[in-house]
Amino acid sequence: MRRIQAREAIVVVTAVAMLHIIPGYWYPRSISLTHHLPATNYYIQMLSPTPLVPIRLEDGPEIWCKLDFLNPSGSTKDRIARFIVEKAWRERRIARGTTVVEASSGSTSIALALVCAQMGLRFVAVMPEGVSNERVKIIRAYGGEVRMTPRSAGIRGAIAETERMAETETVFLPRQFSNEDNAAAHRFGTAREILNDLPGGAVDAVVSGVGTGGTLVGLYRGFCDAGCRVTPVHARPIEWSATEDAECCSFSTRIPGVLDSISEIFSESALPGMATVEVRGDEAMDTTRKLMCNGFPVGPSSGLNYRAAQLVAEREELHEGVIVTIFPDRMERYFSTELFGALA
Ligand SMILES: Cc1ncc(COP(=O)(O)O)c(C=O)c1O
């Protein structure tokens, strides 16, 4: 009798443990799993992980690149959109008809627009004027609404507008710039996929540009979880300008999605031992074009990341190491920008 009870207990414990494994992601135990995701039309949770490929340009070093532009909406932001919205759904903080509102210069809004379209939610993107026209059209195509904030107020103005809306309307704010689930999506998703695909399963350096910082912080944590002694590297775009006294540099705004210090997720304490590699905006653009010429349909932040990874490979201590970076989004979003200027 006692043996049967023990066996039943094992079956129950195993079943509960299995229930917590949602394809690709690991949800905290506190989340109720009884509130199922939509059964009709909802295809995105069935998609496979994105490929991880070693890429060498000309005689340069080999860099392992995660092709996240192959996510369904065309960017890595599908991961955080799914993770945050699915979690809110399972916790019953949102339901069909809820309005989701997010401030984003593009990729996150597009990803949220797709996820909301899939789950029967309303979506409003709040964006600073001046984002590429393609982005606005894609969001509208998914049934999302776009509200513009003044260009001069930048992304901070867009964030303030979402907080103002939350005071007067019942809306759900994913808050990508302060929500730790942004990093968790990469820690429990992207990082695990990379480790599964990487021969040897160990990473020495992880390189990424920073918008919210979710990618770099999440990958770093995911690799540390697996026991890797990994150096996080911030790929920072800059512009050179000659002043009367000296040459100086400032943050480059030519790389969409990569922003200067506005996130609560990205901090030195979240990334101990972080190195920063500066890449000129024009170098990032040239590298993006080289990647396109090699058949990788990527946007400018991929060129930034790849060029920074090449510079990391030149460092003696990482010469033989495994360097991983990410290609966040697709080239089609940039037809009307300087990336394609020379091809017009
Ligand atoms: C195209 C693109 N690249 C890179 C990033 C940076 O990723 P993260 O926000 O995780 O730092 C973003 C962020 O929005 C982006 O849109």
The ligand as an SDF file (V2000), in Angstrom:
LIG
                    3D

 16 16  0  0  0  0  0  0  0  0999 V2000
   16.7260   46.3310  -33.7770 C   0  0  0  0  0  0  0  0  0  0  0  0
   17.1650   46.2360  -32.3600 C   0  0  0  0  0  0  0  0  0  0  0  0
   18.3900   45.8520  -32.0790 N   0  0  0  0  0  0  0  0  0  0  0  0
   18.8250   45.7620  -30.8060 C   0  0  0  0  0  0  0  0  0  0  0  0
   18.0360   46.0730  -29.7600 C   0  0  0  0  0  0  0  0  0  0  0  0
   18.5780   45.9820  -28.3550 C   0  0  0  0  0  0  0  0  0  0  0  0
   18.0270   44.9450  -27.6140 O   0  0  0  0  0  0  0  0  0  0  0  0
   17.6960   45.1200  -26.0630 P   0  0  0  0  0  0  0  0  0  0  0  0
   16.5030   46.0090  -25.9650 O   0  0  0  0  0  0  0  0  0  0  0  0
   17.4130   43.7540  -25.5710 O   0  0  0  0  0  0  0  0  0  0  0  0
   18.8830   45.7450  -25.3990 O   0  0  0  0  0  0  0  0  0  0  0  0
   16.7610   46.4960  -30.0240 C   0  0  0  0  0  0  0  0  0  0  0  0
   15.8860   46.9060  -28.9540 C   0  0  0  0  0  0  0  0  0  0  0  0
   14.7760   47.3790  -29.1670 O   0  0  0  0  0  0  0  0  0  0  0  0
   16.3120   46.5930  -31.3500 C   0  0  0  0  0  0  0  0  0  0  0  0
   15.0620   47.0100  -31.6390 O   0  0  0  0  0  0  0  0  0  0  0  0
  1  2  1  0
  2  3  1  0
  2 15  2  0
  3  4  2  0
  4  5  1  0
  5  6  1  0
  5 12  2  0
  6  7  1  0
  7  8  1  0
  8  9  2  0
  8 10  1  0
  8 11  1  0
 12 13  1  0
 12 15  1  0
 13 14  2  0
 15 16  1  0
M  END
$$$$
